[in-house]
Amino acid sequence: YSQADIEEHVRFCYQLAEEYDKPVSMLIDDAGDPTFRSLEVMALESIKRGWHGRSLAHHCRAMALYHQPYLMKIIALLKKAEMGIVTDPQTGPLHVPIRTLLDNDVLLCLGQDDVSDAYYTFGRNNMLEVAFLSAHCTWMTARPDLELFYDMITFKASECIGRPDLKVKEGAPADLVVLDQPNVLEAFRYHAAPEVVISAGQVIDADKMKA
C-alpha cells in the first residue's frame, strides 16, 4: 500500500537471502506507473548488504516512464550493485529502455514471462521466438541489434542467473544448444527447435523432449 511497505518487503527478502546464503530474484514494478520504484530499493539493499552480483529484477516496466535524471541514477545504482534485469517486451507495450541500459553496460537479458497461461496465451518457452518478437517490439532489427538480443538469451542470461562460466570454449561446462541455421538472423527468422541439446556433457534424446 505504500513505499514503506515496499521497503519492508524487500528488506525481508534480503534477510532471508542472508540467512540461507542465496541470491535474490524478484518480479517488481510490473505496471505503467512511474511512482513504482522497487528497483531502487532492491539495488540499494544489494549494495548495503554486499549482495553484489547476486540480485536479479524482473519486468521493471515502470522504468519505461522514469524521467531521464532518475533513470540515470537507477542505472548507476544497478551497475554499483552488479545487478541484472530480465525484460520481456513481447508480453506488453511497456518494457525497460533496452538501448539505454545496454549503452550504459547494465546487465540485461530476455525472459519468457508465462508459458501458455491466462496471462500470456502464446508462450512456448522458445527463447529464439522471444528474441524475434522483442526485436520487433523494440524496433531493434539491425544485424548488430540481433547479435545483442542473441547474447541476451544466451551468455547474458547465464550471467544474470550467476553462471558467467557458461561460455563456448574448451574446459567450460558442456551445456549447449545446437541450431541448424548459419547465423543469428536466420535463427531468429525461423526460431525452430534445436538440432541437438547437450546438458552436462550428455546429448538429450530429441524424441523424449518432444514427448
C-alpha positions as CSV (number, residue, x, y, z in Angstrom):
1,Y,0.0,0.0,0.0
2,S,2.9,2.4,0.5
3,Q,6.6,2.9,-0.2
4,A,7.3,1.9,3.4
5,D,5.6,-1.5,2.7
6,I,7.7,-2.0,-0.3
7,E,10.9,-1.3,1.5
8,E,9.9,-3.6,4.4
9,H,9.1,-6.4,2.0
10,V,12.4,-6.1,0.1
11,R,14.3,-6.0,3.4
12,F,12.6,-9.2,4.5
13,C,13.5,-10.9,1.3
14,Y,17.2,-9.9,1.7
15,Q,17.1,-11.1,5.3
16,L,16.0,-14.5,4.1
17,A,18.7,-14.4,1.4
18,E,21.4,-13.6,4.0
19,E,20.1,-16.3,6.4
20,Y,20.3,-19.0,3.7
21,D,23.1,-17.5,1.6
22,K,21.0,-17.4,-1.5
23,P,20.7,-14.9,-4.4
24,V,17.6,-12.7,-4.7
25,S,15.3,-12.8,-7.7
26,M,12.1,-10.6,-7.6
27,L,9.3,-9.6,-10.0
28,I,8.9,-5.9,-9.4
29,D,7.4,-2.6,-10.8
30,D,5.3,-4.5,-13.3
31,A,3.0,-1.6,-14.3
32,G,2.9,1.6,-16.2
33,D,3.3,3.8,-13.1
34,P,6.5,5.9,-12.7
35,T,5.9,6.1,-9.0
36,F,6.7,2.4,-8.7
37,R,10.3,2.3,-7.6
38,S,11.0,-1.0,-6.0
39,L,14.0,-1.4,-8.3
40,E,15.8,1.4,-6.5
41,V,15.1,-0.2,-3.2
42,M,16.4,-3.6,-4.4
43,A,19.6,-2.0,-5.8
44,L,20.3,-0.1,-2.5
45,E,19.6,-3.2,-0.4
46,S,22.0,-5.2,-2.6
47,I,24.7,-2.6,-2.1
48,K,24.1,-2.2,1.7
49,R,24.2,-6.0,2.3
50,G,27.1,-6.7,-0.1
51,W,24.9,-8.8,-2.3
52,H,26.8,-7.6,-5.4
53,G,26.1,-9.8,-8.5
54,R,23.5,-11.8,-6.6
55,S,20.3,-9.8,-7.3
56,L,18.0,-10.1,-10.3
57,A,15.0,-7.9,-11.0
58,H,12.2,-9.0,-13.4
59,H,9.9,-6.8,-15.6
60,C,10.6,-3.3,-14.1
61,R,8.1,-1.9,-16.7
62,A,7.7,1.3,-14.7
63,M,11.3,2.1,-15.8
64,A,9.9,3.0,-19.2
65,L,8.2,6.0,-17.7
66,Y,11.1,7.3,-15.5
67,H,12.3,10.8,-16.3
68,Q,15.9,10.9,-17.5
69,P,17.7,12.1,-14.4
70,Y,16.1,9.5,-12.2
71,L,16.7,6.8,-14.9
72,M,20.4,7.6,-14.9
73,K,20.5,7.4,-11.1
74,I,19.0,3.9,-11.3
75,I,21.5,2.9,-13.9
76,A,24.3,4.0,-11.7
77,L,22.9,2.0,-8.7
78,L,22.4,-1.1,-10.9
79,K,26.0,-1.0,-12.0
80,K,27.3,-0.5,-8.5
81,A,25.1,-3.4,-7.3
82,E,26.2,-5.5,-10.3
83,M,22.5,-6.2,-10.6
84,G,20.8,-7.8,-13.6
85,I,17.4,-7.2,-15.1
86,V,15.2,-9.6,-17.0
87,T,12.9,-7.9,-19.5
88,D,10.2,-9.4,-21.8
89,P,9.0,-6.8,-24.3
90,Q,6.9,-9.4,-26.1
91,T,4.3,-9.5,-23.3
92,G,3.3,-5.9,-23.1
93,P,3.5,-2.4,-24.5
94,L,5.9,-1.2,-21.8
95,H,9.4,-2.5,-21.1
96,V,12.7,-1.3,-19.8
97,P,14.7,1.1,-22.1
98,I,16.8,-1.6,-23.6
99,R,19.0,0.6,-25.7
100,T,19.8,3.0,-22.9
101,L,20.6,0.2,-20.5
102,L,22.9,-1.7,-23.0
103,D,24.6,1.6,-23.9
104,N,25.4,2.1,-20.2
105,D,26.6,-1.5,-19.7
106,V,23.8,-2.7,-17.4
107,L,23.5,-6.4,-17.3
108,L,20.3,-7.3,-19.2
109,C,18.7,-10.4,-20.5
110,L,15.4,-11.5,-22.1
111,G,12.9,-13.8,-20.4
112,Q,9.7,-15.7,-21.2
113,D,7.1,-14.4,-18.8
114,D,4.5,-17.1,-18.9
115,V,4.0,-20.3,-20.9
116,S,0.5,-20.8,-22.4
117,D,-1.5,-19.5,-19.5
118,A,-4.2,-16.9,-18.8
119,Y,-1.7,-14.1,-18.5
120,Y,0.2,-14.7,-21.8
121,T,-1.6,-17.1,-24.2
122,F,1.2,-17.5,-26.7
123,G,4.2,-18.5,-24.5
124,R,6.1,-21.5,-25.9
125,N,9.3,-21.4,-23.8
126,N,11.2,-20.7,-27.0
127,M,13.8,-18.1,-26.4
128,L,14.6,-17.6,-30.1
129,E,11.0,-16.7,-30.5
130,V,11.2,-14.3,-27.6
131,A,14.2,-12.6,-29.1
132,F,12.5,-12.5,-32.5
133,L,9.4,-10.8,-31.0
134,S,11.4,-8.5,-28.8
135,A,13.3,-7.2,-31.9
136,H,10.0,-6.3,-33.5
137,C,8.6,-4.7,-30.4
138,T,11.6,-2.5,-29.8
139,W,12.4,-1.7,-33.5
140,M,15.9,-3.1,-32.9
141,T,16.2,-5.2,-36.1
142,A,19.7,-4.2,-37.5
143,R,22.2,-7.0,-37.6
144,P,24.2,-5.7,-34.6
145,D,21.0,-5.4,-32.6
146,L,20.1,-9.0,-33.3
147,E,23.5,-10.1,-32.0
148,L,22.8,-8.2,-28.8
149,F,19.4,-10.0,-28.5
150,Y,21.2,-13.3,-29.1
151,D,23.6,-12.5,-26.2
152,M,20.5,-11.7,-24.1
153,I,19.1,-15.2,-24.4
154,T,22.5,-16.9,-24.0
155,F,25.6,-15.5,-22.3
156,K,23.9,-12.5,-20.7
157,A,21.1,-14.8,-19.4
158,S,23.6,-17.2,-17.8
159,E,25.4,-14.3,-16.3
160,C,22.1,-12.9,-14.8
161,I,21.5,-16.2,-13.0
162,G,25.0,-16.3,-11.6
163,R,26.6,-18.6,-14.2
164,P,29.2,-16.4,-16.0
165,D,31.3,-19.5,-16.7
166,L,28.9,-20.7,-19.4
167,K,31.0,-19.9,-22.5
168,V,31.7,-21.8,-25.7
169,K,35.3,-22.6,-25.0
170,E,37.5,-25.6,-24.1
171,G,37.0,-26.6,-20.5
172,A,33.7,-24.8,-20.0
173,P,30.6,-26.7,-18.8
174,A,29.2,-28.7,-21.7
175,D,25.7,-27.1,-21.7
176,L,24.9,-26.4,-25.3
177,V,22.0,-25.8,-27.7
178,V,23.0,-26.5,-31.4
179,L,20.9,-24.8,-34.0
180,D,20.5,-25.7,-37.7
181,Q,21.0,-22.2,-39.1
182,P,24.0,-20.3,-40.5
183,N,23.7,-17.1,-38.5
184,V,21.6,-15.3,-35.8
185,L,19.3,-13.6,-38.4
186,E,18.2,-17.0,-39.8
187,A,17.9,-18.5,-36.3
188,F,15.5,-15.7,-35.3
189,R,13.6,-15.8,-38.6
190,Y,12.6,-19.5,-38.1
191,H,13.0,-19.9,-34.3
192,A,12.9,-23.6,-34.9
193,A,13.6,-26.4,-32.4
194,P,17.3,-27.1,-31.8
195,E,19.0,-29.8,-33.7
196,V,20.9,-31.0,-30.6
197,V,20.7,-30.2,-26.9
198,I,23.6,-31.1,-24.6
199,S,23.2,-30.9,-20.9
200,A,26.2,-31.6,-18.5
201,G,28.0,-33.2,-21.4
202,Q,25.2,-35.6,-22.3
203,V,23.1,-35.4,-25.5
204,I,19.4,-35.1,-24.6
205,D,17.1,-37.5,-26.6
206,A,15.2,-35.4,-29.0
207,D,12.2,-37.7,-29.1
208,K,11.9,-37.6,-25.3
209,M,11.9,-33.8,-25.4
210,K,9.0,-33.7,-27.9
211,A,7.1,-36.1,-25.7
